[in-house]
Amino acid sequence: YKNETEKSLNELVFLLPANLETEPNPYISKIWKSKGYYKKFDSAHTYVVGAKAYNEDLPVIYDLFPEVIQKFSLQGVLLRIPIKNLDPGQTINLEMEFLTKTPNKRGDKGYSRDVFYWSSGWHPLLLEPDKQNVIPALYEVELLVPASVVLASGADSHKEISKGGLYKKVDLKNNKPTSSLPLVAGPGLYVKEEQFAGVDIYTYYLRGHEQEAVFAAKTAANVLEYYITLFGPYQRERLSIVEGSSLEDAFSGEGLIVLPAGFYRYYNAGGPGSLDGLLSALVAKEVAKSWFDLSQEVYSENSSWIEEAIRNYVAYQYFANNNLDNIEGLVDRLSFSFNAPKTSYDFQENFEAKYLEEIFFLGADEPLTTEYSLLDYTETYDNRIKTKGFLVLTTLESLIGKEKMYELLSLISKQSKQGAIIDNIVLWQLAEDVSGISLESFFNDFIYGVAYEDLKIEKVWQIEDEHGYLIKAEIDSQEIIDWPVEILWEFADGSKRSTYANPLDKEAVISSKESLKRVTIDPQRLVLDVERLNNTYPRKTEYGLGSKYTLDSTRYSIVPFVWLNPENSVLETGTTLLFDNRFYNGYSYTQVYSPDGSYLDFNFWQRFPQGKVNFNIEAPGFDVKKIGVVFEREHKTKKDIGYTAEHNINQFNNVYSAEYLPQIDDYVLKAKINYDDLLLKGGLLNSSVEISKGGVLFSFGGRLYRPSFAYGIWQVALNAQTTVNKPLNKASTTLGYLPERSGDHAVTFLWDTSFPIAIDKEFAKMGPLFWEDAEGKIFVSAFSAWQNNESPVAHIESYLGAELVLGFNLTTHPFALSVIYAKDLFGPGKAYSAVQLSTRFYREVMGK
């Protein structure tokens, strides 16, 4: 390390990120402590055995990390090493011997399927003395690993020395400073090598995924070519691309990217019916890390959005430059519709949709620069960083132009590689230097504030004369944008022309020999605009086969389907005529074919920030069977769950419904309250009241979860129901896999212990169908249903049983097949078996 500061140093400080996961979160329930871990909570830690400099042993002092985000597991996260005075300009060579333990969990700092993943932080990270940010350094590492292990890294020099024994020595060395050395290691990884412009591209993958690995490598070569043209040379000598066997999201470091399991397992990358355009953009985003690995202060999060935003922005430029949103084949479009019904073909549109649906629509927007501890909506923090930052940069492009944006990004890449911190102030200064204009209002509105636009074409006039047409478009906006925005004019003969107009001028005028077909403001969707439908006049309408997610047009779709009706457990097929106004509202008209008879179903829904209303009519033929309306509302509660800002937890979910049944001239009014305290206490409560013509049905129940043997979870559940007079629905037991009993009163008790048998595997594959895991369960149940004049004891039934849950994925759609056997404990010895579709508790609830 060379002292680039202006003062003498008497210590070096290192960050030990693994120690942030040494202790479990004491604020949450016991079962939630194991969420994401394959068995139970498994700690990570780094222990530094010793340090040397000047051929002398140096003391190592562990120190407490401040409460920046989390409030637990902070001891020993900082490491201080006293040194002799290091004057400005002097250099010190420091050697450390250390041990890092990797936790058995999903994610980029864990191991699964015997493969270890570390995006950064498996080794001590050097902090800059003044601002306490991670700074680039020259790292050289010696590792001793089992001979069967394949190791992937981002190092420039990667040498393996084996003498035929059980272990081999691996030497890793960088030729240029980096902030960290990412690493993946494990047996069973296959490797292919390609080369582009002197860069060795290594792609590591698991058995059976060669097609996807080749696609990733070829895409990376194309991305390198594109980025080198824009931002200068790739400064590493190799690029490693690794299959992340258990990762939900990609991660990257300089010289190494790890792509998520879905890339290799579900999406058929490089094959027919795949999402190749979006997958290519994912590769482009991760490769961008080698140009934009921005150092940030470890004590502040207010500039952390910048790197994520830049990498998404340059990935989109690659996506758009190569027209990757074009899906030509009908089969491919239908496959996309099935695999990702709520995903757009367009990389940029997905960012807009996620921001609008999960942040803006919920009223949960906050400035990008807000410190984590001051947030009001911590639950949207990650999404806001990932989406809004990108949209702010495209808005900046609208203001200063694409060429200036590329110039700005090149400057950011160059300065960050020289060790500069790119924070909000530096970004502001660099953007003004490059553009030559004041950006004070832009930064105050969009970065330090929560401004947004709503650009509208309100009306269009066409006046015909002997020269052609004089066309005027009336423009409206939120009056935030005060710069020219592109206007695209499309004419009847198929020609197009672009002009620019300031929305504050309220109009745009053009002359043409052809009549106007359509006009669009901001056609490239650069501005952070919260409503795209009114960007165009006349409004766009689309018709198509299969669902498609669009923000700028009304769409009517014909969607064929096959599904299992949960009410009567029968397989139904049909066709839906669907109008889906994004996530706001929609309606559908469905013809359903069922073993119980065909019927028509009309459905309308309207979503609100805290709930949803659904109106439904079900009719076999023209004889209406049911008319119903349901209102569902979520109630958030602020809770301390171990972080510096309180989290808004969806603890209460209230459902109110009304049904009218014309065929029997009866109605059902129902109110249900669900209380979810799994996160904090490990339990659930629910209660309901149901009123019909004949009487009232009351229900109350709850579930309690605790850790069990074999890394499993045991559950105790109780439900009690009682009636007043003779309601339409009787009190009934609630075990779906045993015969239902009903009466005036009913009680159900269940004790079970479930355990993972095999988690996150790939046992078998048949086309797009994957068998991935298995869970087991042993249960004891008892229940009784009786009439008013009967004894509940006389009707008690009890069963001992077992359940095997086999977990599958059909492309991106998870489901499980549950096989159940139960035997009567004290009665005549009846046995029951069932096969049914279910969910996977350990995968879908516990994140294993």
Helices and strands as residue ranges (DSSP letters): E 9-15, G 17-21, G 32-34, E 45-53, E 56-58, E 61-64, E 75-86, E 95-101, E 109-112, E 115-118, E 125-126, E 140-146, E 150-153, E 157-162, E 167-173, E 183-186, E 190-196, E 199-205, H 210-231, E 238-243, E 251-253, E 256-259, H 261-265, H 276-287, G 288-290, H 305-321, H 330-339, H 347-355, I 356-360, G 372-374, G 378-380, H 381-400, H 402-417, H 424-435, H 440-442, I 443-447, E 456-465, E 468-476, E 485-491, E 496-501, G 503-505, E 507-512, E 516-521, G 533-535, E 536-537, E 540-545, E 553-565, E 570-581, E 585-593, E 599-608, E 611-619, E 626-639, E 647-661, E 666-677, E 683-692, E 695-707, G 709-711, E 713-725, E 731-732, E 742-743, E 745-758, E 764-766, E 769-786, G 793-795, E 797-810, E 813-824, E 831-838, I 841-845
